[in-house]
């Protein structure tokens, strides 16, 4: 597991990057332990909402909260902090982080991997693989920002406010994220695409 945060030349850590790094580490350790958010909440006494927020690099968690989370993970608090390396701009294929996409954690018909080093920049870029029959219409997404997607293989239906846009290999789409949107794989083979979201919505 490789975790790092940016340390400016003056030696003082960037606080936003630090929070993002801690969130990445907590989520990785939680997944490694096989815990759901509910499991970690029960073990730490920290609400699932706050843990989810911290894992997404949001907010400014208190040290006491991090101690509780470390206790729930049964690890020393120091394992949540890695401040000595600079984040590499390169994301190797074998080192991509798997993400649970907007509450789809636990579904086995889709795989979302982060192509950017962190969620702390202006862009969130995802490698998306979905199996035939995948459908998120029961949980439409809506948030601030803009999205761009390009299909690399298979077929992907993108619904914008109920209007279907069918994309095949090589097709791309751009839209405002404030429009209710959802996705489906109506084909008989897996669909692979790359999705760019700004600002990051994780």
C-alpha positions as CSV (number, residue, x, y, z in Angstrom):
1,X,0.0,0.0,0.0
2,X,1.5,3.4,-1.0
3,X,0.1,6.5,0.7
4,X,1.6,9.9,0.6
5,X,0.7,13.6,0.8
6,X,2.2,16.7,-0.6
7,X,4.7,18.5,1.6
8,X,5.6,22.1,0.4
9,X,9.2,23.3,0.3
10,X,8.7,25.1,3.6
11,X,8.2,21.7,5.3
12,X,4.6,22.4,6.4
13,X,2.1,19.9,5.2
14,X,-0.8,21.1,3.0
15,X,-3.9,20.6,5.3
16,X,-6.3,19.8,2.5
17,X,-3.9,17.2,1.1
18,X,-3.3,15.8,4.6
19,X,-7.1,15.4,5.1
20,X,-7.3,13.7,1.7
21,X,-4.4,11.4,2.5
22,X,-5.9,10.4,5.9
23,X,-9.3,9.7,4.2
24,X,-7.6,7.5,1.6
25,X,-5.8,5.6,4.3
26,X,-8.9,5.1,6.4
27,X,-10.9,3.7,3.5
28,X,-8.0,1.4,2.4
29,X,-7.6,0.0,5.9
30,X,-11.3,-0.4,6.3
31,X,-11.6,-2.3,3.1
32,X,-8.5,-4.3,4.0
33,X,-10.2,-5.3,7.3
34,X,-13.4,-6.2,5.5
35,X,-15.4,-3.6,7.4
36,X,-18.4,-1.8,6.0
37,X,-19.0,1.8,7.0
38,X,-21.6,0.5,9.6
39,X,-19.1,-1.9,11.0
40,X,-16.5,0.8,11.5
41,X,-19.1,3.1,12.9
42,X,-20.1,0.6,15.5
43,X,-16.5,-0.2,16.4
44,X,-15.4,3.4,16.7
45,X,-18.5,5.3,17.9
46,X,-18.2,7.7,15.0
47,X,-21.2,8.2,12.7
48,X,-21.2,6.6,9.3
49,X,-21.9,10.0,7.7
50,X,-18.8,11.5,9.3
51,X,-16.6,8.5,8.4
52,X,-17.8,8.7,4.8
53,X,-17.1,12.4,4.7
54,X,-13.6,11.9,6.1
55,X,-12.9,9.1,3.6
56,X,-13.8,11.5,0.8
57,X,-11.3,14.0,2.1
58,X,-14.0,16.5,3.2
59,X,-14.1,18.5,6.4
60,X,-11.5,18.8,9.2
61,X,-11.8,15.8,11.6
62,X,-10.6,16.3,15.1
63,X,-7.7,14.3,16.5
64,X,-10.1,12.7,18.9
65,X,-12.3,11.5,16.1
66,X,-9.2,10.0,14.3
67,X,-8.2,8.3,17.5
68,X,-11.7,6.7,17.7
69,X,-11.5,5.6,14.1
70,X,-8.0,4.1,14.6
71,X,-9.4,2.2,17.6
72,X,-12.2,0.9,15.5
73,X,-9.7,-0.3,13.0
74,X,-7.5,-1.8,15.8
75,X,-4.4,0.1,14.5
76,X,-2.1,2.7,16.0
77,X,-3.1,6.3,15.2
78,X,0.2,6.8,13.4
79,X,-0.8,4.5,10.6
80,X,-3.3,7.1,9.3
81,X,-0.5,9.6,8.6
82,X,2.2,9.3,5.9
83,X,3.8,12.7,5.3
84,X,7.3,11.9,4.0
85,X,6.7,11.4,0.3
86,X,5.3,13.5,-2.5
87,X,2.3,12.0,-4.4
88,X,3.4,10.7,-7.7
89,X,1.6,12.1,-10.7
90,X,1.5,8.6,-12.3
91,X,-1.1,6.1,-11.4
92,X,0.0,2.6,-12.4
93,X,-2.7,0.2,-13.6
94,X,-2.1,-2.2,-10.8
95,X,-2.2,0.5,-8.2
96,X,-5.6,2.1,-9.1
97,X,-7.9,2.7,-6.2
98,X,-11.3,1.0,-6.3
99,X,-14.1,3.3,-5.3
100,X,-17.7,2.7,-4.2
101,X,-19.6,5.0,-6.6
102,X,-22.2,7.2,-4.9
103,X,-23.6,4.5,-2.6
104,X,-23.1,1.5,-4.9
105,X,-20.6,-0.1,-2.6
106,X,-21.3,-3.8,-2.5
107,X,-22.7,-4.2,-6.0
108,X,-20.8,-6.7,-8.0
109,X,-21.9,-5.6,-11.5
110,X,-19.8,-2.5,-11.7
111,X,-16.2,-1.5,-11.0
112,X,-15.0,2.1,-10.5
113,X,-11.2,2.8,-10.3
114,X,-9.6,6.2,-9.8
115,X,-7.3,7.3,-12.6
116,X,-6.1,10.5,-10.8
117,X,-3.7,10.3,-7.9
118,X,-6.1,11.8,-5.4
119,X,-9.5,13.4,-5.2
120,X,-7.9,16.7,-4.1
121,X,-7.6,18.3,-7.5
122,X,-10.0,19.9,-9.9
123,X,-10.7,16.7,-11.8
124,X,-11.9,13.3,-10.8
125,X,-11.2,10.7,-13.6
126,X,-12.7,7.2,-13.4
127,X,-12.2,3.9,-15.2
128,X,-15.7,2.4,-15.3
129,X,-16.5,-1.2,-16.0
130,X,-20.1,-2.4,-15.9
131,X,-21.6,-5.8,-16.5
132,X,-24.7,-6.5,-18.8
133,X,-27.8,-5.5,-16.9
134,X,-26.1,-2.9,-14.8
135,X,-28.7,-0.1,-14.0
136,X,-28.5,2.8,-11.6
137,X,-32.0,4.3,-12.4
138,X,-33.1,3.6,-8.8
139,X,-30.6,6.1,-7.5
140,X,-30.3,9.0,-10.0
141,X,-27.3,11.2,-9.4
142,X,-27.4,15.0,-9.2
143,X,-24.6,17.3,-8.0
144,X,-22.8,20.5,-9.0
145,X,-20.3,20.5,-11.8
146,X,-19.8,19.0,-15.3
147,X,-19.1,15.5,-16.6
148,X,-17.5,14.0,-19.7
149,X,-17.5,10.4,-20.6
150,X,-16.2,8.3,-23.5
151,X,-17.0,4.6,-24.1
152,X,-14.1,2.4,-24.9
153,X,-16.0,-0.9,-25.4
154,X,-19.5,-2.2,-25.2
155,X,-22.6,-0.1,-24.9
156,X,-23.6,2.4,-22.3
157,X,-26.9,4.2,-21.9
158,X,-26.7,7.6,-20.2
159,X,-30.0,9.1,-19.1
160,X,-30.2,12.9,-18.7
161,X,-33.4,13.9,-17.0
162,X,-35.0,10.8,-18.3
163,X,-33.8,11.2,-21.9
164,X,-31.7,8.2,-23.1
165,X,-28.4,8.7,-25.0
166,X,-27.0,5.4,-26.2
167,X,-23.2,5.4,-26.5
168,X,-21.1,2.8,-28.3
169,X,-17.3,2.4,-28.6
170,X,-15.7,5.8,-29.5
171,X,-18.8,7.8,-28.6
172,X,-18.6,10.6,-25.9
173,X,-20.9,12.8,-24.0
174,X,-20.7,16.0,-22.0
175,X,-23.4,17.3,-19.6
176,X,-24.1,19.4,-16.5
177,X,-24.1,17.2,-13.4
178,X,-26.9,19.3,-12.0
179,X,-29.2,17.4,-14.4
180,X,-30.5,14.2,-12.8
181,X,-28.6,11.4,-14.5
182,X,-28.2,7.6,-14.4
183,X,-26.5,4.8,-16.3
184,X,-27.3,1.4,-17.7
185,X,-25.6,-1.4,-19.7
186,X,-28.2,-2.7,-22.0
187,X,-25.8,-4.9,-24.0
188,X,-24.8,-8.5,-23.7
189,X,-21.1,-7.8,-22.9
190,X,-19.2,-5.7,-20.4
191,X,-18.9,-2.0,-21.0
192,X,-15.7,0.0,-20.4
193,X,-15.6,3.8,-20.3
194,X,-13.6,6.7,-18.9
195,X,-15.5,9.4,-17.0
196,X,-14.2,12.8,-16.1
197,X,-16.0,14.8,-13.3
198,X,-15.3,18.3,-12.2
199,X,-15.2,19.2,-9.4
200,X,-14.7,15.8,-7.8
201,X,-18.0,14.6,-6.3
202,X,-16.8,11.7,-4.3
